[in-house]
């Protein structure tokens, strides 16, 4: 049956409130209404195909309608679609926990499930807070967290409290709890001396803050290697390792948020691996199910878990849980996705894509209004500027580039004036080359070099 795209669009405009979307403009932009997907392409109600250049918001790993994942979900549907983990269990959640413990950095032995990345971070914050009150050696009331400039961990009250992107959190400041802010040294591939100076400075500053707030900091929360929502802000090499050493020195938990950077996007299965770091708490989501279903996992060490044990009437239980915690369908999808990462050598493909992205985007460095190109693995941020200064917000330059890409059959998103490319780790190199070509042409359309 042929779809009436305009009727769908009218109903969309009448009833649906889209996230992170300027609705006053959206209603007039004729946004695609996706009705099908196959491989790495999406198809809208008018029959137009689009290359999925941002992995359906950074979560798709193997493409769409992947036979092995489809089959895993169908097989699980024939058994049970959902049963609570509150006092019960289910087979896929047990199998997935085993797999995650086996694959994640050493000493992370217990898995707590939730429904999305922000919820997984909230779990981590509550666990850290309660852990210090209940641990057997030197229990303490620690009620503060350290977070970094450029941090984004979600949109719930707790995650906004440890986020620093002003347009996402400032309006809600009266609702947030106080936290301690510091900065993160940026990678400077063209100026290694500056990068080293920044690395030394901000490492010392973190050490100073933990000394100043000794005994009150429950955890340092970091996005390992890359701050994605900050516009793919890549950290100086070695900073993550230093943060691990400094938190250990001060008996403070290291909480690693790998929601955006996990499952191959930085070049290794988990970003922490690249600096041989094992955090005390690790949060996973987005690519966990291959981009199929909502699921998050918060992993902790044995000492943290053991602080919650004791007779039930002692009140040491972790009183937190979601209705769909450990959903069997989502866990089945995640297990299938993990197997495909191995079977299809996805991490090797990421290394090929990393080289292709760097090579194909190199010509943009000559464009006078391309400020910089930041990249880690398959994560790319192309920052646009007006002669080194920000464009006026009214011009919405980044958004217009994404619209130009869409006209050419490619879906990407911008964060202000940073165009973010996030191809799926399993995408063929030929499609990444196509993605880069469209991006180059679209930037030239919106910002013609001859007019700069």
Secondary structure as GFF3:
##gff-version 3
##sequence-region A 1 452
A	DSSP	alpha_helix	5	15	.	.	.	ID=ss1
A	DSSP	alpha_helix	23	26	.	.	.	ID=ss2
A	DSSP	beta_strand	34	38	.	.	.	ID=ss3
A	DSSP	beta_strand	41	44	.	.	.	ID=ss4
A	DSSP	beta_strand	49	52	.	.	.	ID=ss5
A	DSSP	alpha_helix	55	58	.	.	.	ID=ss6
A	DSSP	alpha_helix	67	77	.	.	.	ID=ss7
A	DSSP	alpha_helix	91	103	.	.	.	ID=ss8
A	DSSP	beta_strand	108	114	.	.	.	ID=ss9
A	DSSP	alpha_helix	117	134	.	.	.	ID=ss10
A	DSSP	beta_strand	144	148	.	.	.	ID=ss11
A	DSSP	alpha_helix	157	161	.	.	.	ID=ss12
A	DSSP	alpha_helix	166	169	.	.	.	ID=ss13
A	DSSP	three_ten_helix	170	175	.	.	.	ID=ss14
A	DSSP	beta_strand	180	182	.	.	.	ID=ss15
A	DSSP	alpha_helix	192	212	.	.	.	ID=ss16
A	DSSP	beta_strand	217	222	.	.	.	ID=ss17
A	DSSP	beta_strand	226	227	.	.	.	ID=ss18
A	DSSP	beta_strand	233	234	.	.	.	ID=ss19
A	DSSP	alpha_helix	239	249	.	.	.	ID=ss20
A	DSSP	beta_strand	253	257	.	.	.	ID=ss21
A	DSSP	three_ten_helix	271	275	.	.	.	ID=ss22
A	DSSP	beta_strand	281	284	.	.	.	ID=ss23
A	DSSP	three_ten_helix	286	289	.	.	.	ID=ss24
A	DSSP	beta_strand	296	301	.	.	.	ID=ss25
A	DSSP	alpha_helix	302	306	.	.	.	ID=ss26
A	DSSP	three_ten_helix	312	314	.	.	.	ID=ss27
A	DSSP	alpha_helix	328	343	.	.	.	ID=ss28
A	DSSP	alpha_helix	346	361	.	.	.	ID=ss29
A	DSSP	three_ten_helix	362	366	.	.	.	ID=ss30
A	DSSP	beta_strand	370	376	.	.	.	ID=ss31
A	DSSP	beta_strand	379	384	.	.	.	ID=ss32
A	DSSP	three_ten_helix	393	395	.	.	.	ID=ss33
A	DSSP	alpha_helix	397	407	.	.	.	ID=ss34
A	DSSP	beta_strand	410	411	.	.	.	ID=ss35
A	DSSP	beta_strand	413	415	.	.	.	ID=ss36
A	DSSP	beta_strand	418	421	.	.	.	ID=ss37
A	DSSP	alpha_helix	429	446	.	.	.	ID=ss38
A	DSSP	three_ten_helix	449	451	.	.	.	ID=ss39
###
